[in-house]
Amino acid sequence: MGCTSTIPSSPHKNEQQRIVIALESILSTDVFGEKPAIPSTESILALSEQHRSSFLSYYNDPAAASIKPNLRLYRFLENQLEQFNYLGDTLSAQSSLQIGGGNCITLAILTTAYANLVGLELSYRESQSVPIFNQEGGFETLSTHVTTRIYDPTFVPEEGTVYLERPSIEVDYFPSRGDWRGKKVSNNRFLSMYYRNIATELLQKNEIGKAGWWIYEAYLLAPEDISNLNTLAVIYRHLNEHSIAENIYKLAMEIDENDIHIIHNYRVLLISEGRLEEAKILEDKLLTLDDPSPFRWYEVATDAFNADNYARAYRFFNRVIEKAPYLHFGYAGKARAAMALNRPSEAEKLFQMALERVWDDSTEQLYRAKLSILETY
């Protein structure tokens, strides 16, 4: 959700085509109910006459003729970046201008809308910055980052010179020296992220059927995208269509047998059906893959704590902190384990660190109560 999810390398083209054909034979939209109004890709990228005119006046101004075209577009966007962030909404180009912000997918959509007006070439790329995990409405989401590159149309390669990449400008509201570039994202995959994000937002509101229609739209654009398949399967599971969900998981694992999100969600489905031995196999596989999700490490740590294995719990709560140092519950869990191991001074420091990261009043009150108790030691 949010920005995008990591896309693994695809299988051989013929094998990929076989998987897509197999998916078409098992998917059904009948269970989604009445289809809501879903915008076309053209309308997502559309701009009002006023906004088109404003941009073109700036872009075609004779005073800017000496500025490279891609830099002209970048400078125009610079004045509109202030309200873009990880937690922003997924919006169409026109809506983002009206609101003045959005998330990284929204920024890429707005950049594309302007670039299309003047025929500038773009590419999209995942930026492997620290992923942002969240839980809402009973669903765990993962947000990573996507950036847009605007290529210089005036570039003429010199004969006999090898270029790793054509000159371009990266549009990104959150550049970081710690980022490293991921794979390029195709145009269809990029557009499918818009629909997938909306589907995820609907899931969190428990509007499962509507979410199904939106993720199906994403699937039609990029049927081989494992993130689309994962979300599809989650929706079918919540609609009690376990057979469809399981078949999607199996086909997705043929694309990437080590995708942690597919493995985790397939395991959840197996547990819900009481197929515990099969679920255990997937759980063991997850642990060997060093799952990056703090929530799943938290689950393992909590199980160890409830089994009175406090040393093991302490180690796994530490993994939660490693994966998501910005979340409070890893510190709180580690503090509980430290208390059980008779380390009150360490527990107090950890609860203080948890308190600094909390975002709701009830949890804050709980941590303050813990701290007041620890102060008596």
Secondary structure by P-SEA (a helix, b strand, c coil): ccccccccccccaaaaaaaaaaaaacccccccccccccccccccccccaaaaaaaaaaaaccccccccaaaaaaaaacccccccccccccccaaaaaaaccccaaaaaaaaaaaaaaccccbbbbbbbcbbbbbccccbbbbbbbbbbbbbcccccccccccccccbbbbbcccccccccccccccaaaaaaaaaaaaaaaaaaacaaaaaaaaaaaaaaaccccaaaaaaaaaaaaaacaaaaaaaaaaaaaaaccccaaaaaaaaaaaaaacaaaaaaaaaaaaaaaccccaaaaaaaaaaaaaacaaaaaaaaaaaaaaacccccaaaaaaaaaaaaaccaaaaaaaaaaaaaccccaaaaaaaaaaaaaaaac
